[in-house]
Amino acid sequence: MTKRYKLLKDLPDYNAGEIFEYSEDGYYRALTYCDDGVKGAWPPKYVENNPTWFQEIKEPVRIEVTRIYDLNNVYQPQCVRTGFETSAPIPGDKFPAIKQAIEKVLNEEGKTTMGDLRNHYGIPKLSTSMTMYTQEQLNEEIGKAFYAGRYGPKSKSFQDYLSSL
């Protein structure tokens, strides 16, 4: 990850808030051009060791699960063990939340249902059953509704559509 610093005070060619990024040539370069049409370049010793003028921008570290593996039957036949590896160390205070999240997923808790949404938003229940459609099925239903509307209430497509509801 490239180190970046924010300018804290105005300079003749740059305003406070300008971002300077470390480049391959060993200097911190402004991400925009100055009045002269060039990107300003600053040696690291002026940027990194100058908290009065520059503040390091700390990018949040995103921790990703890089591998999940099955450890069953490795230690004892009656034990069920699963392990995972991450792209960075996990802070210990996050363990309870991780445990809770895994248990919710494994036990299918926390799924939002249409009933939950109706209750949350105060929407009255209009039907005793609800059908969930795949995108393909939804496209088919839209096509039926289109043709039913196009040919009017006396058409066969309209009558077929009404009977399917």
Beta strands, then each sheet from edge to edge (+ up, - down):
strand 1: 4-7
strand 2: 19-22
strand 3: 28-30
strand 4: 41-42
strand 5: 54-56
strand 6: 65-70
strand 7: 82-86
sheet 1: 4+ 3- 2+ 1- 5+
sheet 2: 6+ 7-
end
